[in-house]
Amino acid sequence: MPQRILRVTFGPSKDQPQGQPQEFESFEDFIAALREHAKLKGRWFSQHEFKDSYRTQDRWLSSDLMLADVDYYDAAGKHAPVPEAERAVIEQLVKDMPHEPTWYWTTRGVRLGFRLSRTCTDREQWVAAMNTLCAYLARRLEGSGFRVDVKASCDLARFYWTPPADVIWHVGPLLGIEQIAALLPRQALVAAALTFEEFARGREQGFEQAVERYRHEHPLRGIPDNSGTCPVCAHNGCFGRLRNEDGSYDRQHWFCFSDAHGADSNADLDSRGHHSANGWMGDQLDLDAYEQGKTRRALLQELGYLNHRVGTNATEKRKAPRQPSIIEKLWKPMSAEILEKEPPRREYLLHHPVDPSNPALSGRGFAPTGITSVIASEGGVGKTNLLLQLAVAIITGRPWLQHFVVDRERVGGRVLLVLAEEKDVEVWRRLDVISRYLGLRSEERALVRERLMWLALAGRPCPLIELDPETRQPRTTRHFEVLQMLLDVNGPWAFIGLDPLARLFPPAEKDTELATYGVQVLEQLTEAPGEPLVTLSHHSSKFARRAGVVDTRGSTSLPDGVRWTLLLQPKGDLVELRQGKANYAAPMLEPLLLGREPDHGGLLRSVTPQEMLMLKQQDINLDMGQLEEDVRKLVQNLRDQGPAAGYKVLSRRCGMRQKTCADALSVACTRGLTVQEGTYKKPVIRALFPEDLLS
């Protein structure tokens, strides 16, 4: 494949995100430039281009490379150099990959990926492809000491330290980003995501990550810039902070020049700092651990930054650090912008159709973004089809149910559907029916394949919340944590649909406290990139079905807690869509009648005006036919059983409601078939026989 221009960004130091754009006519020129760059310490390069070459995620412009971060951890869980014996794992992986990658060894791992055959300017496409690459590598490296750093790899502001000049690059051919995105089939992504569990549970598992977290949360305190007294060796005038390249003082590391440093009774502690050619260097963790006479690892484990490893006492309780209350975090003065500026405009996913004859709703917002919602009905009415139709409508911009309009800013947005009662092949069939019914063009079908992610979980238990077996308190599961992580790295999202509550939130159906917790968990999903509308499907109760109505089964905390609800109720051959709750939106003033398409899998659509007129005429004909039957029944009863003393008696005798009886009697009297005699308070109603009519 021919060479192509390669664009990257070079930078001077970690603390300086301002870099310089670089352009190379060949990859060999890029490697040569890196070797020159490596002569200066602390230099970095990024596989991305940025606006004004300033390295932040919001300034990302494009990428010509895709390199994933793979770290090596030894048996003790420490981020360590790769042993010679373990290098064969990566070498075998490279041989087995369907496409030859571009890669090189780092000090404690490997960077592996591909050169792109064309520049990628779509951030969503790049992150999705990188996430697929990470999932593929995680599956292939499962059981080894190598771990894929997903979050770092998918970071659009990620930089890499310039590798040493003697590093050997293994350069693969150019590859299309679509080929990278196809490394894993769709059904394998869920299983691959579960290999990220350790990453999703936080960066506490690795010692080095725990040190970085502690260092970030505990910068140096009370340390002079220079000429201070060392708290470890007590030597005066040799202790202070390190200087950065720009002359400023480092706020995370200290330095001691004393030769006596470490020559004390606690020489076995690793918390004295580490020795270098010119002295000793450390951080606040060293000082805190040394003061308490502990090793760095022991202090991190005691404070909860590092999990206990295999071999420690399993019954030992880890002392968790005090977590600040959410009230502490939110307790702050009101922003100066409040009441001085216009608040942010509320955004909507769906709008009512533009209809000049209905100005109260014409074009107004119907479904807000960033909220939780519920769609409820009895089983078999069409909730799953409704979610799939909504997904296709959002991605293609087609009206949902041929009625509700997708917001222009949300058209083409990414959609996630978690379908706990469906198999992959069934979702495929349903989508195929929807595509044929709507007549989607080839580019629209391609967009649906790219922007829709479904997780078909039939036969795969995947609850998002559970009860802690010890405390019996609700908590999120590892599945929810993985889901949150994947949403973060693959956004932004327009819509998230979860179907149904009974399988994904099983404890929440009957318990008020658990239902409230379930709603709060749903609200966490609304904070995913893009602030999507999150909709949970649910079944109605058996009591509602018997009464011919629809509700949400179980605890009322669910419909009370969400902000928006839709109810589906069968009405003969039709389905009635009505709104139970509409916070922040213009509610439906009357139900929307939906018809079924029997030739297209029972898909739902709004009834057309012509069909509505026909239905109303059918209702009129049906009412007239029923009225004629009521008149005949009433007159026959009076002739068979004799006069009746008032409406109540007659309605009971005929088995009718009083109003129905009164309507039939009025018609019978008008036609001269019955007569009302007696007084107003004591009426007597009797039928007129033919001889009465002659007289």
C-alpha positions in Angstrom: 0.0 0.0 0.0 1.4 3.5 -0.9 2.8 5.8 1.8 0.7 8.6 3.1 1.2 11.8 5.1 1.4 11.2 8.8 0.4 14.0 11.2 1.2 13.9 14.9 1.9 16.4 17.7 5.2 16.7 19.6 5.5 18.3 23.0 8.2 19.5 25.4 7.1 18.2 28.8 4.2 16.6 30.7 3.2 19.9 32.3 3.0 21.7 29.0 0.0 20.6 26.9 1.0 23.1 24.2 2.7 21.1 21.5 4.0 21.5 17.9 2.3 19.9 14.9 4.5 17.6 12.9 3.9 16.2 9.4 5.9 13.3 7.9 5.9 11.9 4.4 6.7 8.4 5.6 6.6 6.4 8.8 10.4 6.0 8.7 10.7 9.8 8.8 8.4 9.8 11.9 10.6 7.2 13.7 13.8 9.2 12.8 12.2 12.4 14.3 11.3 10.5 17.5 14.9 9.4 17.9 16.0 13.0 17.7 13.2 14.0 20.1 14.4 11.4 22.6 17.7 13.2 23.1 15.9 15.6 25.4 14.3 14.3 28.6 10.6 14.6 29.3 9.5 15.0 25.7 6.2 13.5 24.5 4.3 12.8 21.3 0.6 12.3 20.6 -1.0 10.3 17.9 -3.6 13.1 17.5 -3.8 16.5 16.0 -5.4 19.3 18.1 -6.7 22.8 17.4 -3.9 25.3 17.9 -1.8 22.2 18.9 -3.1 22.5 22.4 -3.6 19.0 23.9 -7.1 18.7 25.3 -10.1 16.5 24.4 -12.3 19.3 23.2 -9.6 20.5 20.8 -9.1 17.1 19.1 -9.1 17.4 15.3 -8.0 14.1 13.8 -5.8 11.0 14.1 -3.6 9.0 11.6 -2.6 6.4 14.2 -4.3 4.1 16.7 -2.0 2.8 19.5 -3.4 1.0 22.5 -1.6 1.0 25.9 -0.8 -2.5 27.2 0.9 -2.7 30.6 2.6 -5.7 32.3 1.9 -6.6 36.0 3.9 -9.3 37.8 2.5 -11.9 40.2 2.4 -9.4 43.1 0.2 -7.1 41.0 3.1 -4.6 40.5 3.5 -2.7 37.3 6.9 -4.2 36.3 9.3 -4.6 33.3 8.3 -7.4 31.0 10.4 -10.6 31.6 11.9 -12.2 28.5 9.7 -15.3 28.9 6.5 -13.1 28.8 7.5 -11.3 25.6 6.5 -14.4 23.7 2.9 -13.7 24.6 2.9 -10.5 22.7 4.9 -11.9 19.8 2.4 -14.8 19.4 -0.5 -12.3 19.6 1.0 -10.3 16.8 1.4 -13.4 14.6 -2.2 -14.5 15.3 -3.9 -11.1 14.6 -5.9 -10.9 11.4 -4.0 -7.7 10.4 -0.3 -7.1 11.0 -0.1 -4.3 13.7 2.4 -1.5 14.3 4.0 -1.9 17.7 7.0 -1.4 20.0 8.1 -2.4 23.5 7.9 0.1 26.3 9.8 -0.1 29.7 6.9 -2.0 31.3 4.6 -3.1 28.5 3.9 -2.6 24.8 2.1 -0.1 22.6 0.2 -1.8 19.8 -2.1 -0.6 17.1 -2.4 0.3 13.5 -1.6 3.0 11.0 -4.8 4.4 9.4 -5.1 4.4 5.6 -7.0 7.7 5.8 -7.2 10.4 8.4 -10.0 9.9 10.9 -11.8 13.2 11.8 -14.8 11.6 13.5 -14.1 11.3 17.2 -17.0 8.9 17.8 -15.7 6.6 15.1 -12.1 6.7 16.4 -13.1 6.0 20.0 -15.4 3.2 19.0 -12.7 1.6 16.9 -10.1 2.0 19.7 -12.6 0.5 22.1 -13.0 -2.5 19.8 -9.2 -2.9 19.5 -8.9 -2.8 23.3 -11.7 -5.4 23.7 -10.0 -7.7 21.2 -6.6 -7.4 22.9 -8.2 -7.9 26.4 -9.8 -11.1 25.2 -6.6 -12.4 23.6 -4.4 -11.5 26.6 -6.8 -12.8 29.3 -4.9 -15.0 31.8 -1.6 -13.4 31.1 0.2 -10.6 33.0 -0.7 -8.0 30.4 -3.6 -5.6 30.9 -5.1 -3.2 28.5 -5.5 0.3 29.8 -8.8 1.1 28.1 -9.4 4.5 29.6 -5.9 5.8 28.7 -6.0 4.3 25.2 -9.4 5.9 24.4 -8.4 9.3 25.8 -8.4 11.8 22.9 -5.9 14.0 24.8 -3.6 11.0 25.4 0.2 11.5 25.0 3.1 9.0 25.1 6.6 9.6 26.4 9.0 9.7 23.5 10.5 6.2 23.4 14.3 5.8 23.7 16.3 6.1 20.5 17.2 2.4 20.5 13.6 1.2 20.6 12.7 -1.0 17.6 9.4 -0.2 15.8 7.6 -3.1 14.1 5.7 -1.3 11.3 2.6 -2.9 9.8 0.7 -1.9 6.7 -1.9 0.8 6.5 -5.4 -0.3 7.6 -8.9 1.2 7.2 -10.6 2.1 10.5 -13.6 0.0 9.5 -11.4 -3.1 9.5 -10.3 -2.3 13.0 -13.9 -1.8 14.1 -14.7 -5.3 12.7 -12.0 -7.1 14.8 -14.7 -8.3 17.2 -18.2 -9.4 16.2 -21.0 -7.5 17.9 -22.1 -10.4 20.1 -18.5 -10.7 21.5 -18.3 -7.2 22.7 -20.4 -7.9 25.8 -18.2 -10.8 26.9 -15.1 -8.7 26.1 -16.3 -5.9 28.2 -16.4 -8.1 31.2 -12.6 -8.5 30.9 -12.4 -4.8 31.8 -13.9 -5.5 35.2 -10.7 -4.8 37.1 -10.3 -1.5 35.2 -14.0 -0.6 35.7 -13.8 -1.3 39.5 -11.2 1.6 39.7 -7.5 1.9 39.6 -7.0 0.6 43.1 -5.9 -2.9 42.0 -2.4 -1.9 40.9 0.1 -0.6 43.3 1.4 2.1 41.0 -2.1 3.3 40.2 -2.8 3.5 43.9 0.4 5.6 44.4 -0.6 8.0 41.6 -4.1 8.4 43.2 -2.6 9.1 46.6 -0.1 11.5 45.2 -2.9 13.4 43.3 -5.0 13.7 46.4 -2.1 14.4 48.8 0.3 17.0 47.3 3.3 18.0 49.4 2.5 20.0 52.4 4.8 22.1 54.6 7.8 21.5 52.5 10.2 24.4 51.9 11.4 25.1 48.3 15.0 24.6 49.5 17.4 24.6 52.5 14.9 22.8 54.8 15.3 20.1 57.5 14.6 16.6 56.2 11.9 14.8 58.3 13.5 11.4 57.6 17.2 12.0 58.4 16.8 15.3 60.4 19.6 16.8 58.4 19.3 20.6 58.1 19.8 22.6 54.9 19.7 19.7 52.4 15.9 19.2 52.0 13.5 20.8 49.6 11.5 20.5 46.3 12.7 19.7 42.9 12.6 22.2 40.1 10.7 21.7 36.8 12.2 22.5 33.4 10.5 25.9 33.4 12.1 26.8 36.8 9.0 26.3 38.9 9.0 24.0 41.9 7.5 20.5 41.8 4.5 20.2 44.1 4.6 16.4 44.3 8.2 15.4 44.9 10.9 16.3 47.5 14.7 15.8 47.4 17.3 15.3 50.1 21.0 15.6 49.4 22.3 14.2 52.8 24.6 11.1 52.7 23.1 10.1 56.0 19.6 9.8 54.6 18.3 6.2 55.2 21.1 5.2 57.6 18.7 4.9 60.6 16.8 2.2 62.6 14.0 2.1 60.0 16.3 1.3 57.1 14.1 -1.6 56.1 11.2 0.7 55.3 10.7 1.6 51.6 9.1 4.9 52.8 12.4 6.8 53.1 12.2 7.6 49.4 14.3 6.0 46.6 18.0 6.6 46.1 19.4 8.1 43.0 22.9 9.2 41.9 22.6 12.6 43.6 20.5 11.8 46.7 17.1 10.7 47.8 13.7 11.6 46.2 10.2 10.9 47.5 6.6 12.2 47.8 4.0 12.8 50.5 3.2 9.1 50.7 6.8 8.4 51.7 6.6 11.0 54.5 3.2 9.9 55.8 4.2 6.2 55.8 7.6 6.9 57.4 6.0 9.0 60.1 3.8 6.0 61.0 6.6 3.5 60.7 4.9 1.7 57.8 5.7 0.7 54.3 4.1 2.5 51.4 2.0 -0.6 50.5 0.8 -1.1 54.1 -0.4 2.5 54.4 -2.2 2.4 51.0 -3.9 -0.8 52.1 -4.9 0.6 55.5 -6.4 3.7 53.9 -8.3 1.7 51.2 -6.3 2.9 48.2 -5.0 -0.6 47.5 -6.9 -3.9 47.8 -5.5 -6.8 49.8 -3.7 -9.4 47.7 -4.1 -13.1 47.7 -2.4 -14.5 50.8 -3.6 -11.9 53.3 -6.1 -12.7 56.0 -9.4 -12.9 54.1 -11.3 -11.9 57.2 -9.3 -8.7 57.8 -11.4 -5.6 57.4 -10.0 -2.8 55.3 -10.3 0.6 56.9 -11.9 2.6 54.2 -11.0 6.3 54.0 -13.8 8.6 55.0 -15.7 9.6 51.9 -17.1 13.1 51.8 -20.9 13.4 51.9 -22.6 14.5 48.8 -24.0 17.3 50.9 -20.5 18.5 51.6 -19.7 18.5 47.9 -22.8 20.5 47.0 -22.7 22.9 49.9 -21.5 26.0 48.1 -22.6 29.6 47.4 -24.9 30.2 44.6 -23.2 31.0 41.3 -23.1 34.6 40.3 -24.7 33.7 36.9 -27.9 32.6 38.5 -30.7 35.2 38.1 -28.3 37.3 36.1 -28.2 35.3 32.9 -30.7 33.1 31.0 -30.5 29.5 32.2 -29.4 26.9 29.7 -32.1 26.0 27.2 -33.8 22.7 27.9 -33.1 20.1 25.2 -35.5 17.6 23.8 -35.1 14.3 21.9 -38.6 14.3 20.5 -41.1 17.0 19.6 -44.8 17.1 18.9 -45.5 17.4 15.1 -46.0 20.8 13.7 -49.8 21.2 13.4 -51.3 24.7 12.9 -54.7 23.3 14.0 -53.3 22.4 17.4 -51.3 25.4 18.5 -51.1 24.2 22.1 -48.7 21.4 21.1 -47.5 22.3 17.6 -43.7 21.7 17.6 -43.3 21.7 21.3 -41.0 19.4 23.2 -42.4 16.0 23.9 -39.4 13.9 25.4 -36.7 15.8 27.2 -33.1 14.6 27.3 -31.1 13.8 30.4 -34.0 12.3 32.3 -35.4 8.9 33.3 -38.6 7.5 31.9 -40.7 4.4 31.8 -42.8 2.7 29.1 -45.4 0.3 30.6 -47.9 -2.2 29.2 -49.0 -5.8 29.5 -46.9 -8.3 27.7 -47.0 -8.7 24.0 -48.3 -5.2 23.2 -45.1 -4.1 21.5 -42.7 -2.4 24.0 -39.6 -3.9 22.4 -40.6 -3.0 18.9 -41.4 0.5 20.1 -37.8 0.9 21.5 -36.3 -0.5 18.3 -38.5 1.8 16.2 -37.4 4.8 18.3 -33.7 3.8 17.9 -34.0 3.7 14.1 -36.0 7.0 14.1 -33.2 8.8 16.1 -30.4 7.5 13.9 -32.1 8.2 10.6 -34.2 11.2 11.5 -37.5 9.5 10.4 -40.6 10.4 12.5 -41.2 8.0 15.4 -44.4 6.1 14.9 -44.9 8.4 11.8 -45.9 11.1 14.3 -43.3 12.4 16.8 -40.3 14.5 15.3 -36.7 13.8 16.3 -34.8 17.0 17.3 -32.5 18.1 14.6 -29.5 18.3 17.0 -30.1 14.7 18.0 -30.5 13.1 14.6 -27.8 10.6 14.0 -27.0 10.2 17.7 -25.7 6.9 19.2 -28.3 4.6 20.8 -27.8 1.7 23.2 -30.6 -0.9 23.7 -30.1 -3.5 26.5 -32.7 -6.2 25.6 -32.7 -8.8 28.4 -35.5 -10.9 26.8 -34.1 -11.1 23.3 -31.5 -13.1 21.3 -29.2 -11.5 18.7 -30.9 -13.2 15.8 -34.4 -12.0 17.0 -33.2 -8.4 17.2 -31.7 -8.8 13.7 -35.1 -10.0 12.5 -37.0 -7.1 14.1 -34.6 -4.6 12.7 -34.9 -6.1 9.3 -38.7 -5.8 9.4 -38.4 -2.1 10.5 -35.9 -1.4 7.7 -38.1 -2.9 5.0 -41.2 -1.2 6.3 -39.6 2.2 6.4 -37.8 1.6 3.1 -34.4 2.6 4.5 -31.8 3.6 1.9 -28.4 1.9 1.9 -26.7 4.8 3.6 -29.4 4.8 6.3 -28.9 1.1 6.9 -25.1 1.7 7.2 -25.7 4.5 9.7 -28.0 2.2 11.8 -25.3 -0.5 11.9 -22.7 2.1 13.0 -24.8 4.1 15.6 -26.9 1.4 17.2 -25.4 -0.9 19.9 -27.7 -3.6 21.3 -27.0 -6.1 24.0 -29.2 -9.2 23.6 -29.1 -10.9 27.0 -31.7 -13.7 26.7 -30.4 -16.6 28.8 -27.6 -14.4 30.3 -28.4 -13.1 33.8 -27.2 -9.5 33.9 -28.8 -7.6 36.8 -27.6 -4.0 37.2 -28.4 -3.9 40.9 -28.4 -6.5 43.7 -28.6 -6.9 47.4 -25.3 -7.1 49.4 -25.4 -10.6 51.0 -24.0 -9.3 54.2 -25.7 -5.9 54.8 -28.8 -6.6 52.7 -28.4 -3.1 51.2 -28.8 -2.4 47.5 -25.7 -1.9 45.4 -24.8 -1.8 41.7 -23.3 -4.9 40.2 -20.1 -5.3 38.1 -22.3 -5.3 35.0 -23.4 -1.8 35.8 -19.9 -0.6 36.3 -18.7 -2.1 33.0 -21.7 -0.5 31.3 -20.9 2.9 32.7 -17.3 2.5 31.5 -18.3 1.6 28.0 -20.8 4.4 27.8 -18.1 6.9 28.9 -15.6 5.8 26.2 -18.1 5.4 23.3 -20.3 8.5 23.7 -22.0 10.8 23.2 -25.3 9.0 23.4 -28.8 10.2 22.4 -30.9 7.4 23.9 -30.5 4.4 26.2 -33.3 1.8 26.3 -33.5 -0.9 29.0 -36.0 -3.8 28.6 -37.4 -4.9 31.0 -37.2 -3.9 34.6 -38.0 -7.5 35.9 -34.7 -8.8 34.5 -32.3 -5.8 34.8 -33.5 -4.5 38.2 -35.1 -7.6 39.8 -35.0 -6.5 43.4 -36.7 -3.1 42.5 -40.1 -4.4 41.4 -41.8 -5.0 44.8 -39.8 -3.0 47.4 -40.3 0.7 47.7 -36.7 1.4 48.9 -35.2 -0.8 46.2 -37.4 0.8 43.5 -36.2 4.3 44.6 -32.5 3.0 44.5 -33.2 1.7 41.0 -34.4 5.1 39.8 -31.2 6.7 41.2 -29.1 4.1 39.3 -31.0 5.0 36.1 -30.3 8.7 36.8 -26.6 7.9 36.8 -26.9 6.7 33.2 -28.4 10.0 32.2 -25.0 11.5 33.1 -23.3 9.6 30.3 -21.8 11.7 27.5 -24.5 13.4 25.5 -27.0 13.4 28.5 -29.3 10.7 26.9 -32.9 10.0 27.6 -32.9 6.8 29.6 -36.1 4.7 29.2 -36.9 1.5 31.1 -39.7 -0.8 29.9 -42.0 -2.4 32.5 -45.1 -4.6 32.7 -48.5 -3.6 34.0 -50.1 -5.5 36.9 -52.6 -8.4 36.6 -55.1 -6.3 38.4 -54.9 -3.5 35.8 -55.3 -6.1 33.0 -58.4 -7.5 34.6 -59.8 -4.0 35.0 -59.0 -3.1 31.3 -56.5 -0.4 32.2 -52.7 -0.1 32.4 -50.3 0.7 35.2 -46.8 -0.1 36.3 -46.5 -3.3 38.2 -45.1 -3.4 41.8 -44.0 -0.4 43.9 -45.3 3.0 43.1 -41.9 4.5 43.8 -40.9 3.6 40.2 -43.5 5.8 38.3 -43.2 8.4 41.1 -39.4 8.6 40.8 -39.0 8.8 37.0 -39.8 12.1 35.2 -41.7 10.8 32.2 -44.0 7.8 31.5 -45.8 6.4 28.5 -48.6 3.8 28.8 -49.7 1.3 26.1 -53.2 -0.2 26.2 -54.8 -2.5 23.7 -58.1 -1.3 22.2 -59.4 -4.1 20.1 -57.2 -4.2 17.0 -55.6 -0.9 17.9 -53.2 0.3 20.7 -53.7 3.4 22.7 -50.6 5.4 23.6 -51.2 7.8 26.4 -49.0 9.8 28.8 -49.0 9.1 32.5 -46.4 11.7 33.5 -44.7 14.6 31.5 -42.3 16.6 33.7 -40.4 19.3 31.7 -42.4 18.7 28.5 -45.7 19.5 26.8 -48.0 16.5 27.7 -50.3 14.8 25.2 -53.7 16.3 25.5 -55.4 13.1 24.3 -54.2 9.5 23.6 -52.6 8.7 20.3 -54.2 5.7 18.5 -51.7 3.3 17.0 -52.4 0.8 14.3 -50.6 -2.5 13.7 -48.9 -3.6 10.5 -49.7 -7.4 10.4 -47.6 -7.9 7.3 -44.6 -6.3 9.1 -44.3 -8.1 12.4 -47.1 -6.1 14.1 -45.1 -2.8 14.0 -47.0 0.1 15.5 -47.7 3.4 13.7 -50.0 6.3 14.3 -53.5 6.1 12.7 -53.9 8.4 9.7 -56.7 11.0 9.6 -58.6 9.0 7.0 -58.4 5.9 9.2 -59.6 8.0 12.1 -62.7 9.2 10.2 -63.5 5.6 9.3 -63.1 4.5 12.9 -65.4 7.3 14.2 -68.0 6.3 11.6 -67.7 2.7 12.7 -68.2 3.8 16.3 -71.3 5.7 15.3 -72.7 2.7 13.4 -71.8 0.5 16.3 -73.5 2.8 18.8 -76.7 3.1 16.6 -76.9 -0.7 16.3 -76.5 -1.1 20.1 -79.2 1.6 20.7 -81.7 -0.3 18.4 -81.0 -3.5 20.3 -81.5 -1.7 23.7 -84.9 -0.3 22.5 -86.1 -3.7 21.4 -85.0 -5.3 24.6 -86.7 -2.6 26.8 -90.0 -2.7 24.9 -90.1 -6.5 25.0 -89.4 -6.5 28.8 -92.4 -4.1 29.4 -94.7 -6.3 27.3 -93.6 -9.5 28.9 -93.3 -8.4 32.6 -95.8 -5.5 32.6 -95.3 -1.8 33.7 -92.2 -0.8 35.6 -92.2 1.7 38.6 -89.5 4.0 37.4 -86.1 4.0 35.6 -84.3 2.1 38.4 -86.7 -0.8 38.3 -86.7 -1.0 34.5 -82.9 -0.8 34.2 -82.5 -3.7 36.7 -85.1 -5.7 34.9 -83.4 -5.1 31.5 -79.8 -5.5 32.9 -78.8 -2.0 31.7 -77.2 1.0 33.2 -79.7 3.7 34.1 -78.3 6.1 31.5 -78.4 3.5 28.8 -82.0 2.6 29.9 -83.0 6.3 29.8 -81.6 6.7 26.2 -83.5 3.7 25.0 -86.7 4.7 26.7 -86.4 8.2 25.1 -86.2 6.7 21.6 -89.1 4.2 22.5 -91.3 7.1 23.7 -90.6 9.2 20.6 -91.5 6.2 18.4 -94.8 5.7 20.3 -93.7 2.3 21.7 -93.9 3.2 25.4 -95.6 5.7 27.6 -94.8 7.2 31.0 -97.7 7.7 33.4 -98.2 8.6 37.0 -96.5 11.5 38.8 -92.9 12.8 38.6 -91.9 11.2 41.9 -93.8 7.9 41.2 -93.7 7.3 37.4 -95.1 4.2 35.8 -93.7 3.1 32.5 -95.6 0.7 30.3 -95.5 -0.6 26.7 -98.2 0.4 24.2 -99.8 -2.5 22.4 -101.3 -2.1 18.8 -104.8 -1.7 20.2 -103.6 1.1 22.4 -102.3 2.9 19.3 -105.7 2.5 17.6 -107.6 4.1 20.5 
